[in-house]
Amino acid sequence: MADIYTPWSMNGLEMPNRLVRSATWEGLADDKGAPTHELILALAALAEGGCGLIITGYCYVSPEGKGLPKQTGVYMDALVGPLTRITDAVHTAGGKIAMQIVHAGGQTKQEWTGFQPVGPSAMTHPAFGEEVAELSVEDIHRIIDDFALGAARAKAAGFDAVQLHGAHGYLLSQFNSPFTNKRQDEYGGDWEGRGRMMFEVLQAARNAVGPNYPLFIKLNSVDGLEGGLELEDAVKMAKRLGDMGIDAIEVSGGQPAAGKLGAARVVKDAEDEGYFLDNAKAIKEVADCPVITVGGYRSKDVVASALDEVEAVAMCRPFIRQPDLVNLWKTGDAKATCISCGGCLAVGLEQGLGCSQELKKQKKGGA
Ligand SMILES: Cc1cc2nc3c(=O)[nH]c(=O)nc-3n(C[C@H](O)[C@H](O)[C@H](O)COP(=O)(O)O)c2cc1C
């Protein structure tokens, strides 16, 4: 289909190559969700490193929808000014940047938000252990508005695109999944009922940003849980999103409660890479839009062969270790040095975006 360095576009947004930085919580915002100087530098470094499209870490659209400490927010107008500093820096470095917007739903902790976690149905969250309260239809409508307002603020702050977070067990993914959605009303039941919240969020966000602005989604193709979302339903949902005019679908899967079958898996060799590619292919067959694959890509060869199937390849952990990976692949070693140890999560909580292996090396060097 294309090689890594072939340009492509999404609803008028031109990108110079097929490599995308998948959304990565950076842990570099202040208590109100405003970006710190370190966050701006980290995102600009990805642009300088040649990344074709940078997707921010998930940004929360409502105060109770925050998912982790030091997460970037887009829940109030006062954040538009501070967020503009990100887009200015990335554009000055020659990059393109999308904002990922999220509501964490039940997948968070009251100590981080000040609110009881909420979801489609009441439950004890299997990974976070919190009591999740069931959302009323009124609350659902308010959160749909919050997504639309968040998308409008991202556009106003100069972001080149908005990505809805419909993956990894956050609120839209909780609605899509029969594991977390036991509702009997119009927001539950079959794939159409469970997907209704996501479809209404897409429509509201589209109304807010207009037809000529790139609006795409990261979608779970499977949950990796017994009783969770399966590919068959995800394919039907993806087709509907395509029919509604979504500009691209990034196909992911898993969630924290799925353990080893989560979104960020261990990758030992080339065979382990691209663990959601088959699901992306199934979605590509039915959805009338570009498809981005994510999940375990580490080598240029595997990325190149995935590009025979879909429009673009996204990576998260490799860019934490090597923000200049895209430029490096043009000239140098064709394999990322990320060993998928998962240490980046703990580093993020402790000090913000960073690779635990690189920090270990630096400590040894300094000793
Ligand atoms: C530290 C860290 C932060 C992440 N933050 C997000 C996020 O904000 N939004 C999201 O959709 N996925 C997030 N993910 C998942 C990744 O985007 C990606 O789907 C997953 O890590 C698999 O890709 P990889 O093998 O290239 O890392 C995160 C993963 C890690 C390790």
The ligand as a Gaussian input file, in Angstrom:
#p B3LYP/6-31G(d) Opt

LIG

0 1
 C        2.733000       5.065000      30.082000
 C        1.557000       4.786000      29.174000
 C        0.575000       5.748000      29.021000
 C       -0.516000       5.508000      28.154000
 N       -1.452000       6.486000      27.999000
 C       -2.473000       6.305000      27.120000
 C       -3.426000       7.351000      26.872000
 O       -3.364000       8.434000      27.444000
 N       -4.399000       7.093000      25.960000
 C       -4.477000       5.904000      25.268000
 O       -5.349000       5.742000      24.427000
 N       -3.589000       4.916000      25.483000
 C       -2.585000       5.099000      26.369000
 N       -1.653000       4.105000      26.542000
 C       -1.707000       2.918000      25.672000
 C       -0.859000       3.164000      24.426000
 O       -1.259000       4.288000      23.668000
 C       -0.824000       1.955000      23.464000
 O       -2.134000       1.671000      23.018000
 C       -0.200000       0.719000      24.103000
 O        0.870000       1.059000      24.956000
 C        0.344000      -0.255000      23.031000
 O        1.250000       0.382000      22.184000
 P        2.867000       0.244000      22.344000
 O        3.193000      -1.219000      22.290000
 O        3.417000       0.999000      21.158000
 O        3.241000       0.838000      23.646000
 C       -0.598000       4.298000      27.438000
 C        0.396000       3.315000      27.635000
 C        1.460000       3.551000      28.485000
 C        2.515000       2.490000      28.632000

